[in-house]
Amino acid sequence: MTEPRRVEFTMLGRTLVIRTPEPRDYIVSLAKYIEERTTTLKRSGVKDPMTALMLAALDITDELFKAREEGPREQADVSRRLSASSPSSTRRHRRSRAPRTPRGGRRRRRSAGRPPGSRPWPRTSSRARARA
């Protein structure tokens, strides 16, 4: 990590100096974001600049907390989806499925060398089975 250095910037008409390892451009962009949010609140009717600044800070903190809550939830959702579609479960699922016939039954796979339409076992009628 880099050594903290002095960064000077202006926010809401005041010059501030802080010590930070972050680059100056990053700190200035943060200050600009806070200033924009405060200006938006002033336009909506907040007269006192300090009140506008506190409301902007509260609003930004609310966004941060909501983003932190969503992060683990989204991560758990992604993990759940990945485990549900793991290659082993997909492979197992594919092997157990046989193509369906137009009437909804399962179609048997033909073995090599057998002519199409021939059956691997002799078909018996229900009467023949009842007699046996």
C-alpha positions in Angstrom: 0.0 0.0 0.0 1.3 3.5 -0.8 2.1 6.0 1.8 -0.6 8.5 2.8 -0.1 11.9 1.2 -1.7 15.3 1.5 -4.7 15.9 -0.8 -6.3 19.3 -1.0 -9.7 19.8 -2.5 -12.7 22.1 -2.4 -16.2 21.0 -1.4 -19.2 23.3 -0.9 -17.0 26.3 -1.1 -14.5 25.2 1.6 -11.0 24.0 1.1 -10.2 20.8 2.8 -6.9 19.0 3.3 -6.7 15.3 4.2 -4.0 12.6 4.4 -4.9 9.5 2.3 -3.2 6.8 0.2 -5.9 7.3 -2.5 -5.1 9.3 -5.6 -6.1 13.0 -5.7 -8.5 12.5 -8.7 -10.4 9.8 -6.8 -10.9 12.0 -3.7 -12.0 14.9 -5.9 -14.5 12.7 -7.6 -15.9 11.7 -4.3 -16.2 15.3 -3.1 -17.9 16.2 -6.4 -20.4 13.4 -6.0 -21.3 14.6 -2.5 -21.5 18.2 -3.8 -23.9 17.2 -6.6 -26.2 15.3 -4.1 -26.2 18.3 -1.8 -27.0 20.7 -4.7 -29.9 18.5 -5.7 -31.3 18.7 -2.2 -30.9 22.5 -2.1 -32.9 22.7 -5.4 -35.7 20.7 -3.9 -36.2 23.2 -1.1 -33.6 22.6 1.7 -32.3 26.1 2.6 -29.5 25.3 5.1 -26.3 24.0 3.4 -25.4 21.9 6.5 -28.8 20.3 6.6 -28.5 19.5 2.9 -25.1 18.0 3.5 -26.4 15.8 6.3 -29.4 14.6 4.3 -27.1 13.8 1.4 -24.8 11.8 3.7 -27.8 10.0 5.1 -29.1 9.2 1.6 -25.6 7.9 0.4 -25.3 5.8 3.6 -28.7 4.3 2.9 -27.6 3.3 -0.6 -24.4 1.8 0.8 -26.3 -0.3 3.4 -28.8 -1.5 0.8 -25.9 -2.5 -1.6 -24.2 -4.4 1.2 -27.5 -6.3 1.9 -28.0 -7.2 -1.7 -24.4 -8.4 -2.2 -24.6 -11.6 -0.1 -28.1 -12.3 -1.4 -27.0 -12.1 -5.0 -23.9 -14.1 -4.3 -26.0 -16.8 -2.6 -28.4 -16.8 -5.6 -25.5 -17.2 -8.0 -24.1 -20.1 -5.9 -27.5 -21.8 -5.7 -27.9 -21.5 -9.5 -24.4 -22.8 -10.1 -24.8 -25.8 -7.8 -28.2 -26.6 -9.4 -26.7 -26.8 -12.9 -23.4 -28.5 -12.0 -22.0 -30.7 -14.8 -22.5 -33.9 -12.7 -26.2 -33.3 -12.1 -26.6 -32.3 -15.8 -24.9 -35.4 -17.0 -27.0 -37.6 -14.8 -30.1 -35.9 -16.0 -29.2 -36.3 -19.7 -28.5 -40.0 -19.3 -31.8 -40.8 -17.7 -33.9 -39.2 -20.4 -35.0 -41.1 -23.4 -36.7 -39.4 -26.3 -40.5 -39.3 -26.1 -42.9 -40.7 -28.6 -45.8 -38.6 -30.0 -48.1 -40.2 -27.5 -45.9 -39.3 -24.5 -44.3 -42.8 -24.0 -40.6 -43.4 -23.9 -39.0 -44.6 -27.1 -36.4 -47.3 -26.8 -33.0 -46.9 -28.4 -32.2 -49.3 -31.2 -29.2 -51.5 -30.9 -26.8 -51.7 -33.7 -27.5 -54.3 -36.4 -31.2 -54.6 -35.8 -33.5 -53.4 -38.5 -35.8 -50.4 -37.8 -39.2 -51.4 -36.4 -38.0 -54.7 -35.0 -38.3 -55.3 -31.3 -35.6 -56.6 -28.9 -38.2 -58.9 -27.3 -41.3 -60.7 -28.6 -44.4 -58.7 -28.0 -47.2 -60.7 -26.3 -50.7 -59.7 -25.9 -52.4 -59.2 -22.6 -54.4 -62.4 -23.2 -51.2 -64.4 -23.7 -49.7 -63.0 -20.5 -52.9 -63.8 -18.6 -52.8 -67.4 -19.7 -49.2 -67.9 -18.7 
